[in-house]
Amino acid sequence: MSTKAKDQEFLEFIVKSLVSFPDDVKVTRNVDEMGVLLTLKVNPADIGQVIGKQGATAKAIRTLVRLIGLKNRARINLKIEAPTREKGTTGTSEDLKI
């Protein structure tokens, strides 16, 4: 049996299908009293493909991940870590107002 949770595998599958550099897709999973937090990191060249126009792709991915959570009776949130303008640092999708 796989050590990854189904929600983490599902997110990786979706994102790897969208991006140009699927080997750079990394998903970490943290569980706490608030639910499950999936953190997504992609190659900086792929961040536009993951977010989409006006955040439409990111919203759709979040909706799909939350549906997986509903099916498994868990609250799942997705944080997309995006590269910022300063070299070597990353921000989150919340910083991008998505």
N, CA, C and O atoms as a DFTB+ gen file, in Angstrom:
392 C
 N C O
     1  1       0.833      -1.181       0.000
     2  2       0.000       0.000       0.000
     3  2       0.878       1.246       0.000
     4  3       1.942       1.265       0.620
     5  1       0.436       2.268      -0.686
     6  2       1.202       3.502      -0.805
     7  2       1.209       4.279       0.509
     8  3       0.236       4.257       1.263
     9  1       2.323       4.967       0.772
    10  2       2.395       5.763       1.983
    11  2       1.717       7.122       1.804
    12  3       1.437       7.804       2.790
    13  1       1.452       7.519       0.575
    14  2       0.786       8.789       0.320
    15  2      -0.715       8.635       0.485
    16  3      -1.283       7.583       0.189
    17  1      -1.347       9.692       0.961
    18  2      -2.799       9.686       1.096
    19  2      -3.430       9.879      -0.274
    20  3      -2.800      10.406      -1.192
    21  1      -4.670       9.451      -0.401
    22  2      -5.373       9.553      -1.679
    23  2      -5.488      10.998      -2.146
    24  3      -5.352      11.272      -3.339
    25  1      -5.738      11.941      -1.211
    26  2      -5.872      13.338      -1.609
    27  2      -4.557      13.888      -2.150
    28  3      -4.555      14.673      -3.099
    29  1      -3.459      13.488      -1.560
    30  2      -2.143      13.937      -2.014
    31  2      -1.826      13.358      -3.394
    32  3      -1.328      14.069      -4.267
    33  1      -2.111      12.082      -3.588
    34  2      -1.891      11.447      -4.896
    35  2      -2.745      12.095      -5.975
    36  3      -2.280      12.323      -7.092
    37  1      -3.999      12.393      -5.636
    38  2      -4.922      13.003      -6.584
    39  2      -4.418      14.380      -7.018
    40  3      -4.423      14.702      -8.206
    41  1      -3.985      15.190      -6.052
    42  2      -3.472      16.523      -6.369
    43  2      -2.232      16.429      -7.251
    44  3      -2.113      17.166      -8.229
    45  1      -1.317      15.537      -6.920
    46  2      -0.119      15.358      -7.738
    47  2      -0.484      14.954      -9.163
    48  3       0.099      15.465     -10.119
    49  1      -1.433      14.049      -9.312
    50  2      -1.855      13.599     -10.635
    51  2      -2.406      14.757     -11.461
    52  3      -2.041      14.918     -12.625
    53  1      -3.280      15.559     -10.864
    54  2      -3.881      16.685     -11.585
    55  2      -2.817      17.687     -12.018
    56  3      -2.762      18.090     -13.180
    57  1      -1.976      18.083     -11.070
    58  2      -0.995      19.129     -11.359
    59  2       0.057      18.645     -12.353
    60  3       0.448      19.392     -13.250
    61  1       0.514      17.411     -12.204
    62  2       1.510      16.882     -13.139
    63  2       0.961      16.822     -14.559
    64  3       1.726      16.894     -15.521
    65  1      -0.346      16.691     -14.698
    66  2      -0.972      16.670     -16.017
    67  2      -1.000      18.064     -16.654
    68  3      -1.096      18.188     -17.875
    69  1      -0.917      19.107     -15.828
    70  2      -1.021      20.480     -16.314
    71  2       0.312      21.123     -16.655
    72  3       0.377      21.962     -17.553
    73  1       1.370      20.747     -15.960
    74  2       2.625      21.495     -16.018
    75  2       3.601      20.941     -17.049
    76  3       3.458      19.815     -17.524
    77  1       4.605      21.765     -17.383
    78  2       5.646      21.364     -18.326
    79  2       6.771      20.578     -17.656
    80  3       7.474      19.806     -18.309
    81  1       6.936      20.781     -16.341
    82  2       7.992      20.104     -15.591
    83  2       7.370      19.257     -14.473
    84  3       7.439      19.637     -13.305
    85  1       6.760      18.109     -14.821
    86  2       6.068      17.302     -13.813
    87  2       6.982      16.745     -12.727
    88  3       6.516      16.453     -11.626
    89  1       8.275      16.590     -13.014
    90  2       9.194      16.065     -11.997
    91  2       9.438      17.065     -10.876
    92  3       9.894      16.680      -9.799
    93  1       9.143      18.343     -11.108
    94  2       9.353      19.379     -10.093
    95  2       8.144      19.573      -9.186
    96  3       8.195      20.398      -8.273
    97  1       7.061      18.840      -9.411
    98  2       5.857      18.974      -8.591
    99  2       6.079      18.271      -7.259
   100  3       6.398      17.083      -7.213
   101  1       5.904      19.020      -6.183
   102  2       6.053      18.469      -4.830
   103  2       4.819      18.830      -4.014
   104  3       4.420      19.994      -3.969
   105  1       4.219      17.844      -3.376
   106  2       3.058      18.063      -2.528
   107  2       3.386      17.544      -1.132
   108  3       3.767      16.386      -0.962
   109  1       3.235      18.413      -0.139
   110  2       3.403      17.984       1.245
   111  2       2.047      18.016       1.922
   112  3       1.191      18.834       1.586
   113  1       1.858      17.120       2.878
   114  2       0.562      16.970       3.545
   115  2       0.756      17.088       5.045
   116  3       1.551      16.358       5.637
   117  1       0.021      18.016       5.660
   118  2       0.052      18.196       7.110
   119  2      -1.360      18.076       7.651
   120  3      -2.298      18.642       7.089
   121  1      -1.510      17.336       8.746
   122  2      -2.810      17.162       9.377
   123  2      -2.746      17.793      10.762
   124  3      -1.817      17.538      11.528
   125  1      -3.753      18.628      11.080
   126  2      -3.860      19.199      12.416
   127  2      -5.336      19.287      12.798
   128  3      -6.189      18.716      12.119
   129  1      -5.639      20.005      13.885
   130  2      -7.030      20.096      14.349
   131  2      -7.937      20.838      13.370
   132  3      -9.158      20.698      13.438
   133  1      -7.357      21.626      12.460
   134  2      -8.146      22.365      11.474
   135  2      -8.465      21.516      10.239
   136  3      -9.324      21.889       9.440
   137  1      -7.797      20.404      10.081
   138  2      -8.019      19.550       8.923
   139  2      -6.706      19.211       8.242
   140  3      -5.665      19.107       8.890
   141  1      -6.765      19.042       6.942
   142  2      -5.605      18.659       6.150
   143  2      -5.148      19.869       5.331
   144  3      -5.964      20.550       4.709
   145  1      -3.844      20.126       5.337
   146  2      -3.276      21.191       4.524
   147  2      -2.337      20.555       3.518
   148  3      -1.345      19.924       3.884
   149  1      -2.664      20.729       2.237
   150  2      -1.793      20.277       1.162
   151  2      -1.045      21.492       0.641
   152  3      -1.661      22.492       0.270
   153  1       0.277      21.411       0.611
   154  2       1.106      22.500       0.118
   155  2       1.721      22.060      -1.196
   156  3       2.364      21.013      -1.272
   157  1       1.520      22.864      -2.231
   158  2       1.966      22.532      -3.579
   159  2       3.122      23.427      -3.982
   160  3       3.041      24.650      -3.868
   161  1       4.200      22.811      -4.456
   162  2       5.335      23.547      -5.008
   163  2       5.541      23.059      -6.437
   164  3       5.550      21.857      -6.701
   165  1       5.706      24.009      -7.352
   166  2       5.959      23.672      -8.750
   167  2       7.149      24.483      -9.248
   168  3       7.604      25.413      -8.581
   169  1       7.636      24.129     -10.405
   170  2       8.698      24.884     -11.055
   171  2       8.202      26.309     -11.299
   172  3       7.051      26.491     -11.695
   173  1       9.042      27.327     -11.073
   174  2       8.603      28.710     -11.295
   175  2       8.048      28.969     -12.696
   176  3       7.190      29.836     -12.866
   177  1       8.522      28.236     -13.692
   178  2       8.016      28.406     -15.055
   179  2       6.579      27.893     -15.201
   180  3       5.879      28.277     -16.139
   181  1       6.139      27.036     -14.290
   182  2       4.812      26.421     -14.382
   183  2       3.756      27.101     -13.529
   184  3       2.588      26.718     -13.597
   185  1       4.116      28.086     -12.737
   186  2       3.162      28.657     -11.797
   187  2       1.960      29.274     -12.516
   188  3       0.841      29.213     -12.006
   189  1       2.174      29.858     -13.678
   190  2       1.068      30.438     -14.445
   191  2       0.073      29.391     -14.907
   192  3      -1.130      29.650     -14.946
   193  1       0.561      28.214     -15.257
   194  2      -0.328      27.139     -15.688
   195  2      -1.159      26.612     -14.529
   196  3      -2.307      26.210     -14.721
   197  1      -0.592      26.608     -13.329
   198  2      -1.309      26.109     -12.159
   199  2      -2.351      27.125     -11.691
   200  3      -3.447      26.747     -11.277
   201  1      -2.012      28.405     -11.757
   202  2      -2.941      29.433     -11.294
   203  2      -4.002      29.733     -12.348
   204  3      -5.183      29.843     -12.015
   205  1      -3.606      29.867     -13.608
   206  2      -4.557      30.127     -14.680
   207  2      -5.002      31.581     -14.723
   208  3      -4.629      32.389     -13.873
   209  1      -5.801      31.893     -15.726
   210  2      -6.305      33.259     -15.877
   211  2      -7.223      33.613     -14.724
   212  3      -8.193      32.911     -14.441
   213  1      -6.899      34.717     -14.066
   214  2      -7.663      35.227     -12.928
   215  2      -7.862      34.162     -11.842
   216  3      -8.842      34.202     -11.098
   217  1      -6.935      33.223     -11.760
   218  2      -6.993      32.199     -10.720
   219  2      -7.997      31.092     -10.967
   220  3      -8.305      30.320     -10.059
   221  1      -8.510      31.004     -12.184
   222  2      -9.561      30.019     -12.480
   223  2      -9.084      28.578     -12.303
   224  3      -9.811      27.751     -11.752
   225  1      -7.879      28.271     -12.759
   226  2      -7.365      26.907     -12.633
   227  2      -7.129      26.552     -11.177
   228  3      -7.469      25.453     -10.739
   229  1      -6.546      27.484     -10.421
   230  2      -6.302      27.237      -8.997
   231  2      -7.616      27.015      -8.253
   232  3      -7.692      26.141      -7.390
   233  1      -8.640      27.786      -8.570
   234  2      -9.951      27.614      -7.930
   235  2     -10.545      26.248      -8.265
   236  3     -11.123      25.584      -7.404
   237  1     -10.398      25.839      -9.517
   238  2     -10.920      24.530      -9.926
   239  2     -10.188      23.392      -9.208
   240  3     -10.814      22.425      -8.775
   241  1      -8.863      23.509      -9.084
   242  2      -8.090      22.485      -8.379
   243  2      -8.516      22.428      -6.921
   244  3      -8.689      21.345      -6.364
   245  1      -8.687      23.599      -6.298
   246  2      -9.124      23.633      -4.891
   247  2     -10.494      22.978      -4.728
   248  3     -10.730      22.255      -3.760
   249  1     -11.387      23.230      -5.667
   250  2     -12.723      22.626      -5.606
   251  2     -12.626      21.108      -5.683
   252  3     -13.280      20.408      -4.910
   253  1     -11.828      20.597      -6.597
   254  2     -11.682      19.145      -6.735
   255  2     -11.073      18.516      -5.483
   256  3     -11.507      17.452      -5.041
   257  1     -10.073      19.176      -4.921
   258  2      -9.433      18.647      -3.710
   259  2     -10.422      18.658      -2.546
   260  3     -10.457      17.713      -1.757
   261  1     -11.222      19.711      -2.430
   262  2     -12.224      19.762      -1.352
   263  2     -13.281      18.676      -1.528
   264  3     -13.781      18.136      -0.541
   265  1     -13.627      18.352      -2.775
   266  2     -14.586      17.268      -3.013
   267  2     -14.028      15.929      -2.548
   268  3     -14.757      15.109      -1.992
   269  1     -12.741      15.708      -2.775
   270  2     -12.110      14.490      -2.268
   271  2     -12.203      14.477      -0.741
   272  3     -12.455      13.433      -0.140
   273  1     -12.001      15.628      -0.125
   274  2     -12.115      15.738       1.329
   275  2     -13.514      15.446       1.822
   276  3     -13.685      14.753       2.824
   277  1     -14.522      15.966       1.133
   278  2     -15.905      15.690       1.521
   279  2     -16.208      14.202       1.459
   280  3     -16.885      13.654       2.329
   281  1     -15.699      13.563       0.428
   282  2     -15.919      12.131       0.275
   283  2     -15.312      11.356       1.444
   284  3     -15.856      10.341       1.879
   285  1     -14.177      11.848       1.946
   286  2     -13.478      11.175       3.041
   287  2     -13.734      11.819       4.396
   288  3     -13.056      11.509       5.376
   289  1     -14.712      12.716       4.450
   290  2     -15.102      13.407       5.688
   291  2     -13.932      14.126       6.350
   292  3     -13.715      14.016       7.557
   293  1     -13.181      14.867       5.532
   294  2     -12.048      15.649       6.030
   295  2     -12.071      17.025       5.378
   296  3     -12.484      17.166       4.227
   297  1     -11.630      18.031       6.108
   298  2     -11.530      19.375       5.555
   299  2     -10.131      19.515       4.961
   300  3      -9.127      19.378       5.661
   301  1     -10.084      19.787       3.673
   302  2      -8.800      19.880       2.979
   303  2      -8.631      21.286       2.414
   304  3      -9.520      21.805       1.740
   305  1      -7.499      21.887       2.692
   306  2      -7.140      23.188       2.137
   307  2      -5.885      23.029       1.300
   308  3      -5.046      22.167       1.563
   309  1      -5.773      23.875       0.287
   310  2      -4.628      23.829      -0.617
   311  2      -3.894      25.157      -0.569
   312  3      -4.498      26.218      -0.722
   313  1      -2.593      25.090      -0.356
   314  2      -1.739      26.275      -0.407
   315  2      -0.764      26.081      -1.553
   316  3      -0.048      25.081      -1.615
   317  1      -0.745      27.051      -2.464
   318  2       0.169      26.995      -3.605
   319  2       1.316      27.937      -3.316
   320  3       1.117      29.141      -3.159
   321  1       2.520      27.389      -3.244
   322  2       3.691      28.229      -3.018
   323  2       4.206      28.701      -4.358
   324  3       4.582      27.906      -5.219
   325  1       4.214      30.021      -4.517
   326  2       4.634      30.634      -5.772
   327  2       5.938      31.387      -5.557
   328  3       6.164      31.958      -4.490
   329  1       6.793      31.388      -6.570
   330  2       8.026      32.168      -6.445
   331  2       7.693      33.654      -6.414
   332  3       6.807      34.112      -7.136
   333  1       8.405      34.405      -5.576
   334  2       8.214      35.850      -5.535
   335  2       9.256      36.516      -6.418
   336  3      10.096      35.842      -7.014
   337  1       9.203      37.810      -6.500
   338  2      10.121      38.520      -7.388
   339  2      11.555      38.496      -6.901
   340  3      12.485      38.589      -7.702
   341  1      11.745      38.373      -5.591
   342  2      13.105      38.295      -5.070
   343  2      13.654      36.906      -5.326
   344  3      12.975      35.910      -5.076
   345  1      14.848      36.836      -5.811
   346  2      15.455      35.554      -6.163
   347  2      15.624      34.670      -4.931
   348  3      16.132      35.114      -3.902
   349  1      15.200      33.433      -5.046
   350  2      15.426      32.457      -3.998
   351  2      14.367      32.406      -2.917
   352  3      14.494      31.609      -1.988
   353  1      13.329      33.220      -2.995
   354  2      12.287      33.179      -1.979
   355  2      10.982      32.724      -2.609
   356  3      10.791      32.824      -3.821
   357  1      10.097      32.228      -1.777
   358  2       8.790      31.813      -2.265
   359  2       7.717      32.487      -1.444
   360  3       7.927      32.856      -0.288
   361  1       6.577      32.639      -2.058
   362  2       5.414      33.174      -1.372
   363  2       4.301      32.150      -1.468
   364  3       4.527      31.026      -1.915
   365  1       3.115      32.524      -1.057
   366  2       1.988      31.610      -1.150
   367  2       0.930      32.210      -2.049
   368  3       0.997      33.384      -2.413
   369  1      -0.046      31.395      -2.403
   370  2      -1.122      31.883      -3.245
   371  2      -1.918      32.967      -2.530
   372  3      -2.549      33.802      -3.178
   373  1      -1.895      32.960      -1.200
   374  2      -2.577      34.013      -0.457
   375  2      -1.895      35.347      -0.696
   376  3      -2.549      36.390      -0.699
   377  1      -0.568      35.322      -0.898
   378  2       0.164      36.544      -1.203
   379  2      -0.242      37.084      -2.579
   380  3      -0.167      38.287      -2.826
   381  1      -0.669      36.191      -3.463
   382  2      -1.064      36.586      -4.800
   383  2      -2.530      36.958      -4.895
   384  3      -3.004      37.296      -5.979
   385  1      -3.257      36.907      -3.800
   386  2      -4.682      37.250      -3.718
   387  2      -5.535      36.356      -4.610
   388  3      -6.370      36.832      -5.379
   389  1      -5.306      35.044      -4.488
   390  2      -6.108      34.086      -5.258
   391  2      -7.153      33.511      -4.353
   392  3      -7.951      32.677      -4.782
